[in-house]
Amino acid sequence: MGNRHSPPPPPPPPPPPRRYVNPSNYVREGPYLYATMRNENPGSHSINCLRNTGVFWLPTGGWEISPEDHYAIEATKKHGWGTHVVAYNNGCGRGTATYSHGNRWRCGVLNSYGGFYSVHYCSLDILLRKYDPLPPTPYPIANPTPYPIANPTLQPTLEPTKQPTFEPSEFPTLAPTLSPTKEPTLEPIAHPTQEPTDEPVADPTEEPTSEPLADPTLEPTMEPTVTETAAPTPMESVVEAEGDNWCSFTFVKGTTSEEVPAGCALMASQDINDLDDGDRTAAMFACAKSSAQFKVDNAQLQSVGIAGHVSYIVPGSGAIVKFYENDEFEGRSKVYTEKYHPALVSAVYEFQGEASPEDNCNDNVKSVLVTAPKAKSYSKMPEACEADVAEPTKSPTEGAGEVRRLRQ
């Protein structure tokens, strides 16, 4: 019998490619320069990922992986960096201006091989820093700042500061007052009284009524009724109180339909695509027609519960949504349609100079204009509006004056 030999072991896999990087695209924050491992433009909002390069990297030329300190967090949240999250040398990551503006995402995101680095997830990159202090001033100053600033001014500002000194200034101010006031009013009044009044009415009653009126007026009347009507109407529904072309409701992932009626727009405080089944978020439908556009200002967004937190806007068929960064439909804007409505977390307003967190549209919508040029009438409100309405009271004395939505 011949000798039996076991097959030779397979050769080890080839090591992953490794490269050095000396970034040329960077920004300053305090005494440090900041860049990313992919040498991405700091103002880029095009989302990419270091892991997709298939390469492990090592910074050179004085660059190092940045620690997670104050300067690094400021550099992270002010710029897009061409990704959603950047990682620090402790393995933790925070959101850039395209994602969460400096909020902590998670830790354990760094991946290393032989002293070179990459990341475990997408869309991530690694934040680098390089110590680069500004040169000293030619002459000493009385009250130096603890750290040098990035772009110091050569001349003093001409406008008064927001926090003026309490002592008289050496020179007159731009708009001095003629005489000092003790506690001036915000607006002048025509006929001031010696003592303030509560709220005068045209014809006040001597005593309040014992029962609420069935159909009270919003303003006091000159000749109020003595008794309530014989057949009071039941409490109006929320849909009637809000109107036949909009409603607010609680969206429940997996239960509430995500279909948007024609000529309408669905807005929510969280991105519905990122919710798990059973998750809830405040939302509203806003509908328009050819003869009537629908305007949503910041006060209405606040009444719905999504002011400052609008993270989801999807127009229905034939609807055009134009939203603004300021209230009263002012400032920079963006237009969404049925075929174009990217996630707000990735949408940005047009830059004005350098990129900043204010450029991101997510949680930065203050007013909305909905139009439907081809819709002849309002679409019927979805079932979500009806399902989220409180039952009417049985009599006018039960919960009088309470017209509100059942919210979790």
C-alpha positions as CSV (number, residue, x, y, z in Angstrom):
1,M,0.0,0.0,0.0
2,G,1.2,3.5,-0.9
3,N,1.5,6.4,1.6
4,R,-1.5,8.4,2.1
5,H,-1.0,12.2,2.1
6,S,-3.6,14.9,3.2
7,P,-4.2,17.7,0.7
8,P,-2.1,20.8,1.3
9,P,-4.0,23.6,3.2
10,P,-5.5,26.4,1.0
11,P,-3.3,29.5,0.8
12,P,-4.3,32.4,3.1
13,P,-6.4,35.1,1.5
14,P,-4.5,38.1,0.2
15,P,-4.4,41.1,2.6
16,P,-6.7,44.0,1.9
17,P,-5.2,46.9,0.1
18,R,-3.7,49.6,2.3
19,R,-3.1,53.3,1.4
20,Y,-1.8,56.4,3.0
21,V,-3.6,59.7,2.9
22,N,-2.5,63.3,3.4
23,P,-5.7,65.4,3.0
24,S,-5.9,68.6,1.0
25,N,-9.5,69.4,1.7
26,Y,-10.0,70.7,5.2
27,V,-11.6,73.3,7.5
28,R,-10.3,75.0,10.6
29,E,-11.9,74.7,14.0
30,G,-9.9,76.3,16.9
31,P,-6.2,75.4,16.6
32,Y,-6.9,72.4,14.4
33,L,-7.5,71.6,10.8
34,Y,-10.2,68.9,10.1
35,A,-10.6,66.6,7.1
36,T,-11.9,63.1,6.3
37,M,-10.1,59.9,5.4
38,R,-11.5,60.1,1.8
39,N,-10.2,63.7,1.5
40,E,-13.8,64.7,0.8
41,N,-14.9,68.3,0.3
42,P,-16.2,69.5,3.7
43,G,-19.2,71.2,2.1
44,S,-20.2,68.1,0.1
45,H,-23.8,66.8,0.7
46,S,-23.3,63.8,-1.7
47,I,-23.6,60.8,0.5
48,N,-20.8,58.3,0.1
49,C,-19.0,55.7,2.3
50,L,-15.4,54.9,3.3
51,R,-16.1,51.2,3.5
52,N,-17.1,51.1,-0.2
53,T,-13.5,51.9,-1.2
54,G,-12.4,48.4,0.0
55,V,-9.2,49.9,1.3
56,F,-7.7,50.4,4.8
57,W,-6.2,53.8,5.3
58,L,-3.6,55.5,7.5
59,P,-3.2,59.4,7.7
60,T,0.2,60.9,7.3
61,G,1.8,64.4,7.2
62,G,0.9,65.3,10.8
63,W,-2.7,64.1,10.4
64,E,-4.3,61.8,13.0
65,I,-7.7,60.3,13.7
66,S,-9.5,63.0,15.7
67,P,-10.6,62.5,19.3
68,E,-14.3,63.1,20.1
69,D,-13.8,66.5,21.7
70,H,-15.5,70.0,21.5
71,Y,-13.6,71.1,18.4
72,A,-14.3,67.8,16.5
73,I,-18.0,67.9,17.3
74,E,-18.2,71.5,16.0
75,A,-16.4,70.6,12.8
76,T,-18.7,67.5,12.4
77,K,-22.1,69.3,12.8
78,K,-21.2,72.4,10.7
79,H,-20.3,70.5,7.5
80,G,-21.6,67.8,5.3
81,W,-18.3,65.9,4.7
82,G,-20.0,63.9,1.9
83,T,-21.4,61.3,4.4
84,H,-24.0,60.9,7.2
85,V,-21.7,60.0,10.1
86,V,-18.0,60.5,10.9
87,A,-16.0,58.3,13.4
88,Y,-13.5,59.3,16.0
89,N,-10.5,57.5,17.5
90,N,-12.6,56.1,20.3
91,G,-14.7,54.2,17.7
92,C,-17.8,56.3,18.2
93,G,-19.6,58.3,15.4
94,R,-21.7,61.5,15.2
95,G,-24.0,62.8,12.5
96,T,-22.8,65.5,10.1
97,A,-24.8,68.5,8.7
98,T,-26.5,66.0,6.3
99,Y,-27.9,63.8,9.1
100,S,-28.3,64.8,12.8
101,H,-26.0,67.9,13.3
102,G,-23.5,66.4,15.8
103,N,-25.7,64.0,17.7
104,R,-24.1,60.7,18.8
105,W,-25.1,57.8,16.5
106,R,-23.3,54.7,18.0
107,C,-19.9,53.3,19.0
108,G,-17.8,50.4,17.7
109,V,-17.8,51.7,14.1
110,L,-14.0,51.6,13.5
111,N,-12.4,48.6,11.7
112,S,-8.6,48.2,11.7
113,Y,-6.1,46.0,9.9
114,G,-2.3,46.1,10.6
115,G,-2.5,49.7,11.9
116,F,-4.6,50.9,9.0
117,Y,-8.3,51.9,9.4
118,S,-11.8,51.6,7.8
119,V,-15.4,51.5,9.1
120,H,-17.9,48.8,9.7
121,Y,-21.0,50.6,8.3
122,C,-22.3,52.9,5.6
123,S,-22.6,55.8,5.2
124,L,-19.6,56.7,7.3
125,D,-16.1,58.2,7.1
126,I,-13.3,58.9,9.6
127,L,-12.6,62.4,10.9
128,L,-9.0,63.5,10.9
129,R,-7.3,66.5,12.5
130,K,-4.0,68.3,12.4
131,Y,-2.6,70.7,14.9
132,D,-2.1,74.1,13.2
133,P,-2.3,77.1,15.6
134,L,-2.6,80.6,14.2
135,P,0.5,82.9,14.5
136,P,0.6,85.2,17.5
137,T,-0.5,88.8,17.3
138,P,2.3,91.3,16.8
139,Y,1.4,93.1,20.0
140,P,0.0,91.8,23.3
141,I,-3.7,92.6,23.9
142,A,-5.5,93.4,27.2
143,N,-8.0,90.6,27.2
144,P,-6.8,87.8,24.9
145,T,-9.2,85.0,24.0
146,P,-8.4,81.5,25.4
147,Y,-8.1,80.1,21.9
148,P,-7.3,81.8,18.6
149,I,-10.3,82.3,16.3
150,A,-10.5,81.0,12.7
151,N,-11.2,84.3,10.9
152,P,-10.3,87.3,13.1
153,T,-11.4,90.8,12.0
154,L,-8.8,93.4,11.4
155,Q,-11.0,96.3,12.4
156,P,-13.7,96.7,15.2
157,T,-17.3,96.3,14.2
158,L,-19.4,99.4,13.5
159,E,-22.7,98.0,14.9
160,P,-23.4,97.9,18.6
161,T,-23.0,94.6,20.4
162,K,-25.9,92.4,21.6
163,Q,-24.6,92.7,25.2
164,P,-23.6,96.4,25.7
165,T,-21.7,97.5,28.8
166,F,-23.6,98.9,31.8
167,E,-21.3,101.9,32.1
168,P,-21.7,104.9,29.7
169,S,-19.8,104.5,26.5
170,E,-17.0,106.8,25.6
171,F,-18.7,107.7,22.3
172,P,-22.4,108.1,21.4
173,T,-24.4,105.0,20.2
174,L,-25.9,104.8,16.7
175,A,-29.5,105.4,18.0
176,P,-29.4,106.9,21.5
177,T,-32.6,107.4,23.5
178,L,-33.6,111.0,24.3
179,S,-34.4,110.3,27.9
180,P,-34.1,107.2,30.1
181,T,-37.3,105.2,30.8
182,K,-38.0,102.9,33.8
183,E,-40.0,100.1,32.2
184,P,-41.1,101.2,28.7
185,T,-44.0,99.4,27.0
186,L,-43.3,97.5,23.8
187,E,-46.0,99.5,21.9
188,P,-47.4,103.0,22.7
189,I,-51.1,103.0,23.8
190,A,-53.6,105.7,22.6
191,H,-55.4,106.4,26.0
192,P,-53.4,104.9,28.9
193,T,-55.3,104.1,32.1
194,Q,-54.0,104.6,35.6
195,E,-54.6,101.0,36.4
196,P,-54.6,98.1,33.9
197,T,-57.9,96.4,33.1
198,D,-58.5,92.7,32.6
199,E,-60.3,92.6,29.3
200,P,-63.3,95.0,28.7
201,V,-66.4,93.7,26.9
202,A,-69.1,95.5,25.0
203,D,-72.0,94.6,27.4
204,P,-70.7,92.5,30.3
205,T,-73.1,90.2,32.2
206,E,-73.5,90.7,35.9
207,E,-73.1,87.0,36.6
208,P,-71.9,84.1,34.4
209,T,-74.4,81.6,33.0
210,S,-74.9,78.4,34.8
211,E,-74.9,76.3,31.6
212,P,-72.7,76.7,28.5
213,L,-74.4,78.0,25.3
214,A,-75.1,75.5,22.6
215,D,-73.6,77.6,19.9
216,P,-71.5,80.3,21.6
217,T,-70.0,83.1,19.6
218,L,-66.3,83.7,19.3
219,E,-66.7,87.4,20.1
220,P,-69.0,88.9,22.9
221,T,-72.4,90.0,21.6
222,M,-74.2,93.3,22.3
223,E,-77.4,91.4,23.2
224,P,-76.6,87.9,24.6
225,T,-79.3,85.3,24.8
226,V,-80.9,84.7,28.2
227,T,-81.3,80.9,27.9
228,E,-79.7,78.2,25.8
229,T,-81.4,76.8,22.7
230,A,-84.0,74.1,23.0
231,A,-82.1,71.5,20.9
232,P,-78.4,72.0,21.3
233,T,-76.2,70.5,18.6
234,P,-73.7,67.8,19.5
235,M,-70.0,68.6,19.7
236,E,-68.6,69.1,16.2
237,S,-66.1,66.6,15.0
238,V,-62.4,67.5,14.6
239,V,-62.6,67.1,10.8
240,E,-65.3,69.8,10.7
241,A,-63.3,72.0,13.1
242,E,-60.2,71.7,11.1
243,G,-61.8,71.9,7.7
244,D,-62.7,69.6,4.8
245,N,-59.2,70.0,3.2
246,W,-56.8,69.2,6.1
247,C,-56.6,67.2,9.3
248,S,-54.0,66.2,11.9
249,F,-53.7,62.7,13.2
250,T,-51.3,60.1,14.7
251,F,-49.6,58.0,12.1
252,V,-49.1,54.4,13.2
253,K,-46.6,52.4,11.1
254,G,-48.1,49.2,9.7
255,T,-51.6,50.3,10.5
256,T,-52.1,53.7,8.9
257,S,-52.2,53.7,5.1
258,E,-49.2,55.6,3.5
259,E,-51.3,56.4,0.4
260,V,-51.6,60.2,-0.1
261,P,-54.8,61.4,-1.8
262,A,-54.6,63.4,-5.1
263,G,-54.0,67.0,-4.6
264,C,-52.8,66.5,-1.0
265,A,-49.6,66.3,0.9
266,L,-48.6,64.1,3.9
267,M,-46.3,65.7,6.5
268,A,-45.0,64.0,9.6
269,S,-42.5,64.7,12.4
270,Q,-40.5,61.6,11.7
271,D,-39.5,59.9,8.5
272,I,-42.1,57.2,8.1
273,N,-39.7,55.0,6.1
274,D,-37.5,54.7,9.1
275,L,-40.3,53.7,11.6
276,D,-40.8,50.1,12.8
277,D,-44.3,48.5,12.9
278,G,-46.3,50.0,15.8
279,D,-44.2,53.2,16.0
280,R,-46.2,56.5,16.1
281,T,-45.6,60.0,14.9
282,A,-47.6,63.2,14.7
283,A,-48.8,63.9,11.1
284,M,-51.2,65.9,9.0
285,F,-52.8,65.9,5.5
286,A,-53.1,69.2,3.6
287,C,-55.1,69.3,0.4
288,A,-55.6,71.9,-2.3
289,K,-57.6,72.4,-5.5
290,S,-57.2,74.6,-8.6
291,S,-59.1,77.5,-7.2
292,A,-57.7,77.3,-3.6
293,Q,-54.1,76.7,-2.5
294,F,-53.4,75.6,1.1
295,K,-51.1,77.5,3.3
296,V,-49.5,76.1,6.4
297,D,-47.6,78.5,8.6
298,N,-45.5,77.8,11.6
299,A,-48.4,78.4,14.1
300,Q,-50.4,75.7,12.3
301,L,-47.5,73.3,12.3
302,Q,-47.2,74.0,16.0
303,S,-50.9,73.3,16.6
304,V,-50.4,69.9,14.9
305,G,-47.3,69.1,17.0
306,I,-44.7,69.0,14.2
307,A,-43.3,72.6,14.3
308,G,-39.5,72.4,14.1
309,H,-39.7,68.6,13.6
310,V,-40.9,68.2,10.0
311,S,-38.9,65.2,8.7
312,Y,-41.3,63.8,6.1
313,I,-43.1,65.4,3.2
314,V,-44.7,63.4,0.3
315,P,-47.1,65.0,-2.2
316,G,-49.9,63.0,-3.8
317,S,-50.8,62.9,-7.4
318,G,-51.1,66.4,-9.0
319,A,-49.9,68.1,-5.8
320,I,-47.0,70.5,-5.7
321,V,-45.4,71.3,-2.3
322,K,-43.2,74.3,-1.7
323,F,-41.7,74.6,1.7
324,Y,-39.7,77.4,3.3
325,E,-37.0,77.8,5.9
326,N,-38.8,80.8,7.4
327,D,-42.3,81.5,8.6
328,E,-44.7,83.5,6.4
329,F,-43.4,81.8,3.3
330,E,-40.1,83.6,3.3
331,G,-36.5,82.7,2.9
332,R,-35.0,79.9,0.9
333,S,-37.4,77.2,-0.4
334,K,-37.6,73.8,-2.1
335,V,-40.3,72.3,-4.3
336,Y,-41.5,68.6,-4.0
337,T,-43.8,66.8,-6.5
338,E,-45.3,63.3,-6.7
339,K,-42.2,62.2,-8.7
340,Y,-39.6,64.2,-6.8
341,H,-39.6,64.1,-3.0
342,P,-36.2,62.9,-1.6
343,A,-35.9,62.2,2.1
344,L,-35.7,65.5,4.0
345,V,-32.6,64.2,5.9
346,S,-30.7,64.3,2.6
347,A,-32.3,67.5,1.2
348,V,-30.6,70.9,1.6
349,Y,-31.6,74.5,0.7
350,E,-29.4,76.4,-1.8
351,F,-26.1,77.3,-0.1
352,Q,-25.5,80.9,0.8
353,G,-21.7,81.0,1.2
354,E,-20.2,78.2,3.1
355,A,-22.3,75.1,4.1
356,S,-23.9,75.2,7.5
357,P,-26.4,73.2,9.5
358,E,-29.1,75.7,8.5
359,D,-28.8,74.5,4.9
360,N,-30.3,71.1,5.8
361,C,-34.1,70.9,5.3
362,N,-34.7,68.2,7.9
363,D,-36.4,69.8,11.0
364,N,-35.9,73.2,9.3
365,V,-39.3,73.7,7.7
366,K,-41.3,76.7,9.0
367,S,-44.1,77.2,6.4
368,V,-45.6,75.1,3.6
369,L,-47.6,76.0,0.4
370,V,-49.6,73.2,-1.2
371,T,-51.1,73.7,-4.7
372,A,-53.0,71.4,-7.1
373,P,-53.4,73.2,-10.4
374,K,-55.6,70.4,-12.1
375,A,-57.7,69.4,-9.1
376,K,-61.3,70.7,-9.5
377,S,-62.3,69.8,-5.9
378,Y,-60.8,68.7,-2.6
379,S,-60.0,65.0,-2.2
380,K,-61.9,63.1,0.5
381,M,-60.0,63.0,3.8
382,P,-58.3,59.6,4.4
383,E,-59.6,57.2,7.0
384,A,-56.7,58.1,9.3
385,C,-58.4,61.5,9.9
386,E,-61.7,59.8,11.0
387,A,-60.1,57.2,13.1
388,D,-58.2,59.7,15.1
389,V,-61.3,61.8,16.1
390,A,-62.8,61.8,19.6
391,E,-66.4,60.6,20.0
392,P,-68.9,63.5,20.3
393,T,-70.3,64.2,23.8
394,K,-73.8,63.1,24.7
395,S,-74.8,66.5,26.1
396,P,-73.5,70.1,25.9
397,T,-72.4,69.9,29.6
398,E,-70.0,66.9,29.2
399,G,-66.6,68.2,28.4
400,A,-68.0,71.5,27.2
401,G,-65.7,73.4,24.9
402,E,-63.3,70.5,24.5
403,V,-62.6,69.7,20.8
404,R,-59.4,67.9,20.7
405,R,-57.7,64.9,19.2
406,L,-56.9,61.6,21.0
407,R,-53.1,61.5,21.0
408,Q,-50.8,59.0,22.6
